[in-house]
Amino acid sequence: MKVLKFGGTSVGSTENIKNVKSIINDGEQKLVVLSAMSGTTNTLVAIAKDIEYKEPNKSIDTINKLHEHYFNVVDGLLTNQSLNKKTKDYITSVFTFLVECTYKDYSKILENAILAQGELLSTYMFNCFLEQEGVSSALLPALDFMRIDKFKDPDLVSIKKDIVTVINNAPKSEIYITQGFICLDENGDISNLQRGGSDYSATIIGAVLKAEEVQIWTDIDGMHNNDPRYVENTRPISNLSFDEAAELAYFGAKILHPQTVTPVREDHIPVRLKNTMNPSAYGTLISSDTSENGIKAIAAKDNITAIKIKSGRMLQAHGFLKKVFEIFEVYETSIDMITTSEVAVSLTIDDDKNLNKIITELEKFASIEVDKDQSIICLVGHSIVNHEDTYKMFQILQDVKIRMISYGGSNNNISLLVRSKDKINTLRKLNDYLFELVTL
């Protein structure tokens, strides 16, 4: 069985929904994971914020507009009057729930329940559409099997046991449909796998079912070798290893959730990135193959804060770094990059909500310098630190001010820290130097 995930844009209009149906309706059994329709999750976040800030009238106005939008989609999708009414009744029940939420006290549990409605709407509507089109399908509620533990990691043992039960209890079908993104936490409350988590849902399901392949369908022809929003002449990468894809996803490639490849890597289950709008394009195949060396792609991660920790006591003092790392651990703040000298440590974080507390602790034994509005530029490829062409990357140093370099921590990744205002220029310069658009 293959597992196919379709993102919000792929199910964002009646035309695109029909296109998804034509892609999956090939006579082979598969499990389809759907995101919420594009724009829905952002709207649900806004509704939750209005509830938090006690603005029920604003929230209800947003709910009513979204309700009307879904009715219009149904009218364009479902010509069968019985299925049209059935779907609208379900949609109305969802929006009645959202209205009821506006008069409740805000909590994170309530917000998560609100955010879950987008995937519940898209899957119910799509399943009814397949029924109208005569496609054998069954809806598998993700909340009946998708679980995370207290560390917010997937509970694979529970998921494997429960999803088999759910499939066995469903009508035997060619197409099984479930929700991405949403899950239950260790307490049985509705939670989620964070934004972009539908990719993660698909590979978790693919791993527990030992799928033949997981396909991530989006609106671009696979992973590109640079960010096409800022750089011209980018191209899709035909093949990536699991390690390369993981590095790119973590360091800013928007096409993949950072944890996507983790569940399938051990069992060598390939992940294929495809374009719903251009199904014939090859896309990108992510697998265990590491035969191609050298720099393959560049990604950028924004909203980075650099912290320089300087102390004369660091010189030849064992335990100094342990003391530093313990502070970040206490405040549950992960570190992206780190460089050291005899008297200073520079590191970066992408979550600054506890920055002031961290600085207060660090200032007890060191002087601190903080630079905000930084970006990490990540160059990825198998064994790039040993490749003969990697020297080209350093040509960029004559054109762009580099705050930090991380080289050698991984054979597959070289990272540069630059000011965010220099990010686009850096991406373009690297594209020229590394992909041989200029002569050195």
C-alpha positions in Angstrom: 0.0 0.0 0.0 1.1 3.6 -0.7 0.4 6.5 1.5 -0.3 9.8 -0.4 -0.6 13.2 1.4 -2.2 16.2 -0.3 -1.6 19.7 1.1 -3.9 22.6 1.6 -3.4 24.0 -1.9 -4.0 20.6 -3.5 -7.5 20.6 -1.9 -7.9 24.4 -1.9 -10.6 24.6 -4.7 -13.2 22.5 -6.4 -10.9 22.2 -9.5 -8.0 21.0 -7.4 -10.1 18.5 -5.4 -11.2 17.0 -8.7 -7.6 16.8 -9.8 -6.7 14.9 -6.6 -9.4 12.4 -7.4 -8.0 11.8 -10.9 -4.5 11.2 -9.4 -5.6 8.7 -6.7 -8.2 6.9 -8.8 -6.0 4.4 -10.5 -7.4 1.1 -9.2 -4.6 0.6 -6.6 -5.4 0.5 -2.9 -3.9 3.5 -1.0 -4.3 5.6 2.1 -4.8 9.3 1.5 -3.9 11.9 4.1 -5.4 15.4 3.6 -4.6 18.8 5.0 -7.2 21.5 5.6 -8.2 23.6 2.6 -5.7 26.4 2.0 -6.4 29.4 4.2 -8.6 27.5 6.6 -6.1 26.8 9.4 -5.0 30.5 9.4 -8.7 31.5 9.7 -9.2 29.0 12.6 -6.1 30.5 14.3 -7.6 33.9 14.0 -10.9 32.7 15.5 -9.0 31.2 18.5 -7.1 34.4 19.0 -10.4 36.4 19.0 -11.7 34.0 21.7 -8.5 34.5 23.7 -8.9 38.2 23.5 -12.6 38.0 24.3 -13.9 39.4 21.0 -16.9 37.1 20.3 -18.6 39.3 17.8 -15.4 39.4 15.6 -15.0 35.7 16.0 -18.6 34.9 15.0 -18.3 37.2 11.9 -15.2 35.2 10.8 -17.0 31.9 11.5 -20.0 32.9 9.4 -17.9 34.0 6.4 -15.9 30.7 6.5 -19.2 28.8 6.8 -20.5 30.5 3.7 -17.3 29.7 1.8 -17.6 26.0 2.6 -21.2 25.9 1.4 -20.0 27.5 -1.9 -17.3 24.9 -2.3 -19.9 22.1 -1.7 -22.2 23.5 -4.3 -19.4 23.5 -6.8 -18.3 20.0 -5.9 -21.4 17.9 -5.1 -24.2 17.8 -7.7 -25.8 14.9 -6.0 -28.5 16.6 -3.8 -28.5 13.9 -1.1 -24.7 14.1 -0.7 -24.8 17.9 -1.0 -27.3 18.1 1.9 -25.5 15.5 4.0 -22.2 17.4 3.6 -23.8 20.7 4.4 -25.4 19.2 7.5 -22.0 18.1 8.7 -20.4 21.4 7.9 -23.1 23.2 9.9 -22.5 21.0 12.9 -18.8 22.0 12.7 -19.6 25.7 12.6 -22.1 25.4 15.3 -19.4 23.9 17.5 -17.1 26.9 16.6 -19.8 29.4 17.6 -20.2 27.6 20.9 -16.5 27.9 21.4 -16.6 31.7 21.2 -18.4 31.8 24.5 -16.0 29.5 26.3 -12.9 30.4 28.3 -9.8 30.2 26.1 -7.4 27.4 26.7 -4.7 25.7 24.6 -6.9 22.6 24.6 -9.8 24.6 23.2 -7.6 26.2 20.5 -6.3 22.7 19.4 -9.9 21.5 19.1 -10.7 24.5 17.0 -7.7 24.0 14.7 -8.6 20.3 14.2 -11.8 21.3 12.4 -10.1 22.2 9.1 -8.9 18.6 8.5 -12.2 17.2 9.6 -14.0 19.4 7.1 -11.7 18.6 4.1 -11.7 14.8 4.6 -15.5 14.6 5.1 -16.2 16.7 2.0 -13.6 14.8 -0.1 -15.0 11.4 1.0 -18.5 12.5 0.0 -17.2 13.6 -3.4 -15.5 10.3 -4.0 -18.8 8.6 -3.1 -20.6 10.7 -5.7 -18.0 9.8 -8.3 -18.4 6.1 -7.6 -14.9 5.6 -6.1 -14.7 3.0 -3.3 -13.5 5.0 -0.3 -13.7 5.0 3.5 -13.0 7.7 6.1 -10.6 6.7 8.9 -10.8 9.3 11.8 -7.2 10.2 12.7 -8.3 10.9 16.3 -9.0 7.1 16.6 -5.4 6.2 16.1 -2.9 9.1 16.0 -1.3 9.7 19.4 1.6 11.6 20.8 3.4 11.0 24.1 4.3 13.5 26.8 7.4 14.4 24.8 5.2 15.2 21.8 6.7 12.4 19.8 4.4 9.9 18.0 3.4 6.9 20.1 4.3 4.4 17.3 3.3 1.3 19.3 -0.2 2.7 20.0 -0.6 4.1 16.5 0.3 0.8 14.9 -2.1 -1.2 17.0 -5.0 1.3 16.6 -4.7 2.0 12.9 -4.8 -1.7 12.1 -8.0 -1.9 14.2 -9.5 1.1 12.5 -8.8 -0.2 9.0 -10.1 -3.6 9.8 -13.4 -2.1 11.1 -13.8 0.1 8.1 -15.6 -1.0 4.9 -13.0 -2.6 2.6 -12.1 0.1 0.1 -9.7 1.1 -2.6 -9.1 4.5 -1.0 -8.8 5.1 2.7 -8.9 8.8 3.7 -7.7 10.3 7.0 -6.7 13.6 8.4 -3.2 14.9 8.6 -1.9 17.3 11.4 -4.4 16.3 14.1 -3.9 13.8 16.9 -4.6 13.1 20.6 -2.1 13.8 23.3 -1.1 11.6 26.3 -4.2 12.8 28.2 -6.6 12.1 25.4 -7.1 15.7 24.5 -7.1 16.9 20.9 -3.6 18.2 19.8 -1.6 18.4 16.6 1.8 17.9 15.0 2.4 21.6 14.5 2.1 23.5 11.3 3.0 21.5 8.2 2.3 18.4 10.3 0.3 16.6 7.7 3.6 15.5 6.0 4.6 14.1 9.4 1.3 12.3 9.7 1.8 10.7 6.3 5.3 9.3 7.1 4.2 8.1 10.6 1.3 6.2 8.9 3.7 5.0 6.2 6.1 3.7 8.8 3.6 1.8 10.9 2.0 0.2 7.9 5.3 -0.6 6.2 4.1 1.3 3.1 5.7 0.7 -0.3 6.2 4.5 -0.6 5.0 7.8 0.9 4.1 10.5 -1.6 3.9 14.2 -0.5 1.8 16.1 -3.1 2.0 19.9 -3.0 2.1 22.8 -5.5 5.8 22.7 -6.6 7.8 20.2 -8.7 9.7 18.7 -5.7 12.5 20.1 -3.6 14.3 22.9 -5.4 18.1 23.6 -5.1 17.4 27.1 -3.8 14.4 29.1 -2.7 12.3 30.0 -5.8 10.6 32.8 -4.0 13.9 34.8 -4.0 16.1 33.2 -6.6 15.6 32.8 -10.3 16.8 29.7 -12.3 16.2 27.2 -9.4 15.6 23.6 -10.4 14.0 20.6 -8.8 16.4 18.1 -7.3 15.7 14.6 -8.6 17.1 12.6 -5.7 18.0 13.3 -2.1 19.1 11.0 0.8 17.2 10.9 4.0 19.9 12.9 5.7 20.0 15.6 3.1 16.2 16.0 3.1 16.2 16.2 6.9 18.8 18.9 6.9 17.0 21.0 4.3 13.6 20.6 6.1 15.1 21.6 9.4 16.9 24.6 8.0 14.0 26.2 6.2 12.9 24.3 3.1 9.1 24.9 3.3 8.0 22.0 1.3 8.7 19.5 4.1 7.8 19.4 7.9 11.2 19.1 9.7 10.4 15.7 11.1 9.0 14.2 7.9 11.7 11.7 7.1 12.3 10.5 10.7 9.7 7.8 10.9 10.5 6.1 7.5 14.3 6.4 7.5 15.0 3.2 9.6 12.8 1.0 7.3 14.2 2.7 4.1 10.6 3.6 2.9 11.1 6.1 0.1 9.3 9.5 0.2 8.4 11.1 -3.1 7.6 14.8 -3.5 5.2 15.5 -6.3 3.2 18.4 -7.8 -0.6 18.1 -7.8 -0.8 20.7 -10.6 1.8 18.9 -12.7 1.5 15.1 -11.9 3.7 14.0 -14.8 6.8 15.9 -13.4 9.3 13.5 -11.7 9.5 15.5 -8.5 12.0 14.6 -5.8 12.7 11.0 -4.5 14.0 10.8 -1.0 15.7 7.5 -0.2 18.7 5.8 1.3 20.7 6.4 -1.9 23.8 8.5 -1.2 25.6 7.9 -4.5 25.6 11.6 -5.5 28.1 13.8 -3.7 28.6 17.6 -3.5 26.4 20.6 -2.7 22.8 19.9 -3.9 20.7 22.6 -2.4 20.5 25.7 -0.3 17.9 26.6 2.3 17.4 29.5 4.7 15.9 29.7 8.2 14.7 33.1 9.5 14.0 34.7 12.9 17.3 33.6 14.3 18.9 35.2 17.4 22.7 35.0 17.8 24.1 35.0 21.4 27.8 35.6 22.1 28.9 34.4 25.5 32.3 35.7 26.6 34.2 34.9 29.8 37.8 34.9 30.8 37.0 32.0 33.1 36.2 29.9 30.0 39.9 29.5 29.2 40.9 26.0 30.1 37.9 25.7 32.4 36.3 22.3 32.2 32.5 22.3 32.7 32.0 25.8 31.2 30.0 24.6 28.2 28.0 22.2 30.4 27.0 25.2 32.5 25.9 27.1 29.4 23.9 24.2 27.9 22.1 23.5 31.2 20.6 27.0 31.1 19.2 26.4 27.6 17.9 23.0 28.7 16.1 24.5 31.7 14.3 26.9 29.4 13.6 24.3 26.8 15.4 26.2 24.0 17.2 24.3 21.3 20.5 25.5 19.7 20.9 25.5 15.9 24.6 26.6 15.4 27.5 26.9 17.7 31.1 28.0 17.4 33.8 28.4 20.1 37.1 30.1 20.7 39.3 30.2 23.8 37.3 32.9 25.5 33.9 32.9 23.8 31.0 30.8 22.6 28.6 32.0 19.9 25.4 30.2 19.3 22.0 30.6 17.7 18.4 30.0 18.7 15.2 30.2 16.7 12.8 30.5 19.7 13.4 33.7 21.8 10.4 33.5 24.1 12.7 32.8 27.1 15.6 34.9 25.8 15.5 37.5 28.6 15.5 34.7 31.3 18.4 32.9 29.5 20.4 36.1 29.3 19.9 36.9 33.0 21.3 33.4 33.9 24.2 33.7 31.5 25.2 37.2 32.8 25.9 35.7 36.2 29.2 34.3 34.8 29.8 35.9 31.4 29.3 39.0 29.3 26.6 38.6 26.6 26.1 40.1 23.2 22.8 39.5 21.4 22.1 40.0 17.6 18.6 39.6 16.4 17.2 39.5 12.9 19.6 36.9 11.7 19.2 34.1 9.1 20.9 30.8 8.8 21.8 29.8 5.2 22.3 26.1 5.0 24.1 24.3 2.2 23.3 20.6 1.9 24.7 17.6 0.1 26.2 14.2 0.8 29.7 14.5 2.1 30.0 18.1 1.0 32.8 18.9 3.5 35.0 16.6 1.5 33.9 17.5 -2.0 36.4 19.1 -4.4 33.9 21.9 -5.4 33.0 23.0 -1.9 35.7 25.7 -1.9 33.4 27.7 -4.2 31.1 28.4 -1.3 33.8 30.5 0.3 33.8 32.9 -2.7 30.7 34.4 -1.0 32.9 35.8 1.8 34.1 38.6 -0.4 30.6 39.8 -1.0 28.6 39.2 2.2 29.3 39.8 5.9 29.2 36.3 7.6 28.5 36.3 11.3 29.2 32.6 11.9 30.2 29.5 10.0 29.4 25.9 11.1 31.6 23.6 9.1 32.5 20.0 9.9 29.8 19.3 12.5 28.0 17.2 9.8 29.4 15.8 6.6 26.2 16.8 4.8 25.7 20.4 6.0 27.6 23.7 6.0 25.7 26.6 7.7 26.3 30.4 7.4 24.8 33.0 9.7 24.0 36.4 8.0 21.9 39.4 8.8 18.3 38.8 7.6 18.5 41.9 5.4 21.4 40.2 3.5 19.6 36.8 3.1 18.2 37.2 -0.4 21.5 38.6 -1.7 23.4 35.7 -0.1 21.1 33.1 -1.6 21.5 34.6 -5.0 25.3 34.9 -4.7 25.6 31.3 -3.6 23.3 30.2 -6.4 25.7 31.9 -8.9 28.9 30.5 -7.3 27.8 27.0 -6.5 25.6 26.2 -9.5 28.1 27.6 -12.0 26.1 30.5 -13.4 29.2 32.6 -13.2 32.8 31.7 -14.0 35.3 31.8 -11.1 
